[in-house]
Amino acid sequence: MRKKLLLPALIFNFSNSNILDETMDKISKTTEIIRHSGASKELSPRAMRQERFNNIWKQVKDKLVKGSKLYSQKELAPDKTYFFGDDKQDIQDDIDDVLNDIVDVLIDDDILKYKNDIEYINRKIEDDYEKISEYKESKIGAPKKSLIHTTKSGYEQKIKDTKDEIKILKNKIRMIKKSLKQKFAKIGVKLNAKQIDVLLTRVDGDDIIQMSVVINVLKQITKQILTLMKSSNEDLVQAKRYYGMHLVSVALIVNIQQKYINKLDKEYLPKLDALTQKAKKLMEQTEIAIDSEQNSNRKTLYASNLKAQKLTLNVATMYKQNLLQSREKVLQAKVIANRNLALAENTYNTVALSKGIYDLITESQTMFNKISQIQMPDIVPFENTQIESKYRELTKKILSK
C-alpha cells in the first residue's frame, strides 16, 4: 500500500525510489521524438529555452539530491568532533561545495556575456572612429584618379562604409541591452536603458546579473520539483526526496548572496578605498605644486590636473556609496532567504511531512520574486558622459590584478 503524506515517524530511504529518474527519462524520450519528427524545422525560442532547461535539469538533479542527503547527515552529526568523523561544520563545507557546483551549472554563459560583448563592440567602434580619422587625413593628400593608390573618392567610400559599420555595431549594443532589460523584466525587475548602462558599468554588474539569473532558473527548478511531486501520488519517501531538493534550492539563494557580500568586503571595496587614498594623496601633491609653481602655464596645467583628480575622488566616493547601498539591500534580502532556509531545514528534518509542503514550495516562487526585487540596487543614471567615463575607468582599475 502506498504511504500517505500524513503518516508519522517513517525512516526515509532515498535509494528505494526511482520515480524521478523514470519521469525524466520519459521527458527526455519525448523531447527526442519531437526533435526528430521536426528535424527540418528550427526550434522556437520557447522550445529552445525548454531544451536548455532540460539540459540544466539533467546536470543538477543528482547534485540537488546529494545536497539534500548532506542536510540529513548534518542534522544527525555532532556539533564538534575532536578525533574521528565529521561534525556539522565539516558537512556544511561539503554542502557549500555542492552548492558551488550547482551555481556553476545554473549560470547561463550567454547571459553573463552581456558586459564583455558590449565592451568588445565598443572597442570595435573606437577602432572605427580612429580609422575614419586616418582616412580623412589620408584623403587630403590622395590623388583624384589613380590605378595604384587610393583616391579621394576611395577614401570617401571607406569613411562611408566605416560609418555604416558603426551604426550596425551601435544597433547591436541596443539589442543586447534590450535583451538584458527583458531578462530582468521576467523576474519582476524593471530597468530602463540608462539604468542598464549603469549596471553594465559597475564592477559588481556581473554579480548582480548572476544572482538574478540563478534565482530565475531556481524558479523553473521549483516548478519541475512540484511537477515531480504531483507524479509521486503523495508517496512520503518521494515527498522527502523532492522537498530535500527544494531545500537545496533555497540554500543556493543564501549561498550566492553571501558570495556577493564577500566579494564586496574582500575585493571591490578595499580596492576602491585604495584608489580613493591614492587620489587624495595625488591631490595633496598637486596642490603643493600649484602653490610653489611660478610659471603661469605650468600652474594652469597643474590646476587642470587637480580638477580631473577631484572628479576622480568625487566619483570614487559616489561609487563606494553605491556599492555600500547595494550591499545593504542584499543583506536585507538575505534575511528573508535565511528565514526561509531555516524553515525549509526544519520542515525537512521533521520526521512526518504533511500535505502542506506542496503549498510551501509553491509559495517559494513568491519568495524568489521578492528577493530579486529587494536585492536589486537602486540604479541612478549617470549625470553626464564625463562621470560615466570615470566610472568605467575606476571599474577597470578595481578589476585589474
C-alpha positions as CSV (number, residue, x, y, z in Angstrom):
1,M,0.0,0.0,0.0
2,R,1.3,3.4,-0.9
3,K,2.3,5.6,2.0
4,K,0.4,8.8,2.5
5,L,1.9,12.2,3.5
6,L,0.2,12.3,6.9
7,L,1.8,9.0,8.1
8,P,4.2,9.8,11.0
9,A,7.6,8.5,12.1
10,L,8.9,7.0,8.9
11,I,12.5,6.2,8.1
12,F,13.3,7.7,4.7
13,N,15.5,5.8,2.2
14,F,16.4,7.8,-1.0
15,S,17.8,4.7,-2.7
16,N,14.4,2.9,-2.8
17,S,12.9,5.3,-5.3
18,N,13.5,5.8,-9.0
19,I,10.4,7.8,-10.0
20,L,12.5,10.9,-10.5
21,D,14.8,9.1,-13.0
22,E,11.9,7.4,-14.7
23,T,10.0,10.6,-15.1
24,M,13.0,12.5,-16.5
25,D,13.7,9.6,-18.9
26,K,10.2,9.9,-20.3
27,I,10.6,13.6,-20.7
28,S,13.9,13.1,-22.5
29,K,12.5,10.5,-24.8
30,T,9.5,12.7,-25.6
31,T,11.9,15.6,-26.4
32,E,13.9,13.3,-28.7
33,I,10.8,12.2,-30.6
34,I,9.7,15.8,-31.0
35,R,13.1,16.9,-32.1
36,H,13.5,14.1,-34.8
37,S,9.9,14.5,-36.0
38,G,10.5,18.2,-36.8
39,A,14.2,18.0,-37.7
40,S,13.7,20.2,-40.7
41,K,12.2,23.0,-38.6
42,E,14.0,25.3,-36.4
43,L,13.1,25.3,-32.7
44,S,11.0,28.2,-31.5
45,P,12.6,30.5,-28.8
46,R,10.3,28.9,-26.2
47,A,11.3,25.4,-27.3
48,M,15.0,26.4,-27.1
49,R,14.5,27.7,-23.6
50,Q,12.8,24.5,-22.6
51,E,15.6,22.4,-24.1
52,R,18.2,24.5,-22.4
53,F,16.4,24.0,-19.1
54,N,16.1,20.3,-19.7
55,N,19.9,20.2,-20.1
56,I,20.4,22.1,-16.9
57,W,18.0,19.8,-15.0
58,K,19.9,16.7,-16.1
59,Q,23.1,18.2,-14.7
60,V,21.7,19.4,-11.4
61,K,19.1,16.8,-10.3
62,D,21.7,14.4,-8.8
63,K,23.5,17.4,-7.2
64,L,20.3,18.5,-5.6
65,V,19.7,15.1,-4.2
66,K,23.3,14.8,-3.0
67,G,22.9,18.2,-1.2
68,S,19.7,17.1,0.5
69,K,21.3,13.9,1.8
70,L,24.1,16.0,3.3
71,Y,21.5,18.1,5.1
72,S,20.1,14.8,6.6
73,Q,23.7,13.9,7.7
74,K,24.2,17.4,9.2
75,E,21.1,17.1,11.4
76,L,22.5,13.9,12.9
77,A,26.2,15.0,13.1
78,P,27.7,16.2,16.4
79,D,28.4,19.9,16.9
80,K,32.1,19.2,17.3
81,T,34.4,16.2,16.8
82,Y,38.0,16.1,18.1
83,F,39.3,12.9,16.6
84,F,37.3,10.9,14.0
85,G,34.2,11.5,12.0
86,D,32.6,14.7,10.6
87,D,30.9,17.4,12.6
88,K,28.3,19.8,11.5
89,Q,30.8,22.3,10.1
90,D,32.6,19.6,8.1
91,I,29.3,18.6,6.5
92,Q,28.3,22.2,5.9
93,D,31.6,22.6,4.0
94,D,30.6,19.7,1.8
95,I,27.2,21.3,1.3
96,D,28.9,24.5,0.2
97,D,30.9,22.6,-2.4
98,V,27.8,21.1,-3.8
99,L,26.1,24.5,-3.9
100,N,29.1,26.0,-5.8
101,D,28.9,23.1,-8.3
102,I,25.2,23.8,-8.9
103,V,25.7,27.5,-9.3
104,D,28.3,26.8,-12.0
105,V,25.7,24.8,-13.9
106,L,22.9,27.3,-13.5
107,I,24.8,30.3,-14.7
108,D,24.0,30.9,-18.3
109,D,27.2,31.9,-20.1
110,D,25.2,33.7,-22.8
111,I,23.6,35.9,-20.2
112,L,26.8,36.7,-18.3
113,K,28.5,37.7,-21.6
114,Y,26.5,40.9,-21.8
115,K,29.2,43.2,-20.4
116,N,32.0,41.5,-22.3
117,D,30.1,41.6,-25.6
118,I,29.3,45.3,-25.2
119,E,32.9,46.1,-24.3
120,Y,34.1,44.2,-27.3
121,I,31.7,46.1,-29.6
122,N,32.7,49.4,-28.0
123,R,36.4,48.7,-28.7
124,K,35.5,48.0,-32.4
125,I,33.6,51.3,-32.5
126,E,36.6,53.1,-31.1
127,D,38.8,51.5,-33.7
128,D,36.4,52.5,-36.4
129,Y,36.5,56.1,-35.3
130,E,40.3,56.0,-35.4
131,K,40.1,54.6,-38.9
132,I,37.8,57.4,-40.0
133,S,40.3,60.0,-38.7
134,E,43.1,58.2,-40.6
135,Y,41.0,58.1,-43.8
136,K,40.3,61.8,-43.5
137,E,44.0,62.6,-43.1
138,S,44.9,60.4,-46.0
139,K,42.2,61.8,-48.2
140,I,43.8,65.3,-48.1
141,G,46.9,64.2,-50.0
142,A,45.2,61.5,-52.1
143,P,45.0,61.8,-55.9
144,K,41.7,62.3,-57.6
145,K,42.5,59.5,-60.0
146,S,44.9,56.6,-59.7
147,L,45.1,52.9,-60.7
148,I,47.6,52.2,-57.9
149,H,46.8,54.4,-54.9
150,T,43.5,55.0,-53.1
151,T,41.8,58.1,-54.5
152,K,39.9,60.8,-52.7
153,S,36.6,59.2,-53.7
154,G,38.1,55.8,-52.5
155,Y,38.7,57.3,-49.0
156,E,35.2,58.9,-49.0
157,Q,33.8,55.4,-49.7
158,K,35.9,53.9,-46.8
159,I,34.7,56.6,-44.5
160,K,31.1,55.9,-45.5
161,D,31.5,52.2,-45.1
162,T,33.1,52.6,-41.7
163,K,30.3,54.9,-40.5
164,D,27.8,52.4,-41.7
165,E,29.6,49.7,-39.6
166,I,29.5,51.9,-36.6
167,K,25.7,52.3,-37.0
168,I,25.4,48.5,-37.1
169,L,27.6,48.0,-34.1
170,K,25.7,50.6,-32.1
171,N,22.4,48.8,-33.0
172,K,23.9,45.5,-31.7
173,I,24.6,47.2,-28.4
174,R,21.0,48.4,-28.3
175,M,19.7,44.9,-29.0
176,I,22.0,43.4,-26.2
177,K,20.7,46.0,-23.7
178,K,17.1,45.3,-24.8
179,S,17.6,41.6,-24.3
180,L,19.0,42.2,-20.8
181,K,16.1,44.5,-20.0
182,Q,13.7,41.8,-20.9
183,K,15.5,39.2,-18.8
184,F,15.1,41.4,-15.8
185,A,11.5,42.2,-16.6
186,K,10.7,38.4,-16.4
187,I,11.8,38.3,-12.8
188,G,9.9,41.4,-11.9
189,V,12.7,43.9,-12.1
190,K,12.1,46.9,-14.3
191,L,15.1,48.8,-15.6
192,N,15.3,51.5,-18.3
193,A,18.1,51.8,-20.9
194,K,20.1,54.3,-18.8
195,Q,19.9,52.1,-15.7
196,I,21.1,49.2,-17.8
197,D,24.1,51.4,-18.8
198,V,25.0,51.9,-15.2
199,L,24.6,48.2,-14.3
200,L,26.9,47.2,-17.2
201,T,29.5,49.8,-16.0
202,R,29.5,48.8,-12.3
203,V,32.2,46.5,-11.0
204,D,29.5,44.3,-9.4
205,G,27.3,44.3,-12.5
206,D,28.2,40.7,-13.4
207,D,27.5,39.6,-9.8
208,I,24.1,41.3,-9.8
209,I,23.2,39.7,-13.1
210,Q,24.4,36.3,-11.9
211,M,22.2,36.5,-8.7
212,S,19.2,37.3,-10.9
213,V,19.9,34.5,-13.4
214,V,20.3,31.9,-10.7
215,I,17.1,32.9,-8.9
216,N,15.2,32.8,-12.3
217,V,16.5,29.3,-13.0
218,L,15.6,28.2,-9.5
219,K,12.0,29.3,-10.1
220,Q,12.0,26.9,-13.1
221,I,13.6,24.1,-11.0
222,T,10.9,24.6,-8.3
223,K,8.2,24.2,-10.9
224,Q,9.9,20.9,-12.0
225,I,10.0,19.7,-8.4
226,L,6.3,20.5,-8.0
227,T,5.5,18.5,-11.2
228,L,7.5,15.5,-9.9
229,M,5.8,15.8,-6.5
230,K,2.4,15.6,-8.2
231,S,3.5,12.5,-10.1
232,S,4.6,10.8,-6.8
233,N,1.0,10.4,-5.7
234,E,1.9,11.7,-2.2
235,D,4.4,8.9,-1.6
236,L,6.1,10.0,1.6
237,V,9.6,8.8,0.6
238,Q,9.3,10.7,-2.7
239,A,7.9,13.8,-0.9
240,K,11.0,13.8,1.4
241,R,13.3,13.4,-1.7
242,Y,11.7,16.3,-3.6
243,Y,11.4,18.6,-0.6
244,G,15.1,18.0,0.0
245,M,15.8,19.2,-3.5
246,H,13.7,22.3,-2.7
247,L,15.7,22.8,0.5
248,V,19.0,22.9,-1.5
249,S,17.4,25.4,-4.0
250,V,16.6,27.8,-1.1
251,A,20.2,27.3,0.3
252,L,21.5,28.3,-3.1
253,I,20.0,31.8,-2.7
254,V,21.8,32.3,0.6
255,N,25.0,31.0,-0.9
256,I,25.1,33.4,-3.9
257,Q,24.1,36.3,-1.7
258,Q,26.9,35.6,0.7
259,K,29.4,35.3,-2.2
260,Y,28.3,38.7,-3.4
261,I,28.8,40.3,0.1
262,N,32.2,38.6,0.4
263,K,33.3,40.0,-2.9
264,L,32.3,43.5,-1.9
265,D,34.0,43.2,1.5
266,K,37.2,41.5,0.4
267,E,37.8,42.7,-3.2
268,Y,35.8,45.6,-4.5
269,L,35.5,47.9,-1.5
270,P,39.2,47.5,-0.4
271,K,40.4,48.2,-3.9
272,L,38.2,51.2,-4.3
273,D,39.4,52.5,-0.9
274,A,43.0,52.2,-2.1
275,L,42.2,54.1,-5.3
276,T,40.5,56.8,-3.2
277,Q,43.5,57.2,-0.9
278,K,45.8,57.4,-4.0
279,A,43.6,60.1,-5.5
280,K,43.7,62.1,-2.2
281,K,47.5,61.8,-2.0
282,L,47.9,62.9,-5.6
283,M,45.6,65.9,-5.0
284,E,47.7,67.0,-2.0
285,Q,50.9,66.8,-4.1
286,T,49.2,68.8,-6.9
287,E,48.0,71.5,-4.5
288,I,51.6,71.9,-3.2
289,A,52.9,72.1,-6.7
290,I,50.4,74.8,-7.6
291,D,51.4,76.9,-4.6
292,S,55.1,76.6,-5.3
293,E,54.9,77.0,-9.1
294,Q,55.7,80.4,-10.5
295,N,55.3,79.7,-14.2
296,S,51.7,80.6,-15.2
297,N,51.5,78.0,-18.0
298,R,52.6,75.1,-15.7
299,K,50.4,76.5,-12.9
300,T,47.4,76.3,-15.3
301,L,48.2,72.7,-16.3
302,Y,48.5,71.7,-12.6
303,A,45.1,73.3,-12.0
304,S,43.7,71.3,-14.8
305,N,45.1,68.1,-13.3
306,L,43.7,69.0,-9.9
307,K,40.2,69.4,-11.4
308,A,40.5,65.9,-13.0
309,Q,41.8,64.5,-9.7
310,K,38.8,66.0,-7.8
311,L,36.5,64.4,-10.3
312,T,38.1,61.0,-9.7
313,L,37.8,61.4,-5.9
314,N,34.1,62.5,-6.2
315,V,33.2,59.6,-8.5
316,A,35.1,57.2,-6.3
317,T,33.2,58.4,-3.2
318,M,29.9,58.1,-5.1
319,Y,30.9,54.6,-6.3
320,K,31.6,53.5,-2.8
321,Q,28.2,54.7,-1.6
322,N,26.5,52.8,-4.5
323,L,28.3,49.6,-3.5
324,L,27.5,50.0,0.2
325,Q,23.8,50.7,-0.6
326,S,23.8,47.6,-2.8
327,R,25.4,45.6,0.0
328,E,22.7,46.7,2.4
329,K,19.9,45.7,0.0
330,V,21.4,42.2,-0.5
331,L,21.7,41.9,3.3
332,Q,18.0,42.7,3.6
333,A,17.1,40.1,1.0
334,K,19.4,37.6,2.7
335,V,17.5,38.0,6.0
336,I,14.4,36.8,4.1
337,A,16.3,34.0,2.4
338,N,17.8,32.8,5.7
339,R,14.4,32.7,7.4
340,N,13.0,30.6,4.5
341,L,16.1,28.4,4.7
342,A,15.6,27.8,8.4
343,L,12.0,26.9,7.8
344,A,12.9,24.6,5.0
345,E,15.6,22.8,7.1
346,N,13.2,22.4,10.0
347,T,10.5,21.1,7.7
348,Y,12.9,18.7,6.0
349,N,14.2,17.3,9.3
350,T,10.6,16.8,10.6
351,V,10.1,13.0,10.5
352,A,6.5,13.3,9.3
353,L,5.8,15.6,6.4
354,S,2.3,17.0,5.8
355,K,0.5,17.9,2.6
356,G,1.3,21.4,3.4
357,I,4.8,21.1,2.0
358,Y,3.4,21.3,-1.6
359,D,1.9,24.8,-0.7
360,L,5.2,25.7,1.0
361,I,7.2,25.0,-2.1
362,T,4.6,26.8,-4.3
363,E,4.9,29.9,-2.0
364,S,8.7,29.9,-2.5
365,Q,8.1,31.3,-6.1
366,T,6.8,34.5,-4.5
367,M,9.8,34.5,-2.1
368,F,12.2,34.3,-5.1
369,N,10.5,37.2,-6.8
370,K,10.5,39.3,-3.6
371,I,14.2,38.6,-3.0
372,S,15.0,39.6,-6.7
373,Q,13.3,42.9,-6.3
374,I,14.7,43.7,-2.8
375,Q,18.3,43.0,-3.6
376,M,18.3,44.8,-7.0
377,P,20.3,48.0,-6.2
378,D,18.9,51.5,-6.7
379,I,20.4,52.4,-10.0
380,V,20.7,56.1,-10.7
381,P,21.6,57.1,-14.3
382,F,24.9,58.9,-14.9
383,E,24.6,62.7,-14.8
384,N,26.9,63.1,-17.8
385,T,29.3,61.2,-20.0
386,Q,32.3,62.5,-18.0
387,I,31.1,60.7,-14.9
388,E,30.3,57.6,-16.9
389,S,33.7,57.6,-18.4
390,K,35.3,58.0,-14.9
391,Y,33.1,55.2,-13.6
392,R,34.3,52.9,-16.3
393,E,37.9,53.8,-15.6
394,L,37.6,53.0,-11.9
395,T,35.8,49.7,-12.7
396,K,38.8,48.7,-14.9
397,K,41.2,49.6,-12.1
398,I,39.2,47.6,-9.5
399,L,39.1,44.6,-11.7
400,S,42.8,44.7,-12.6
401,K,45.1,42.5,-10.6
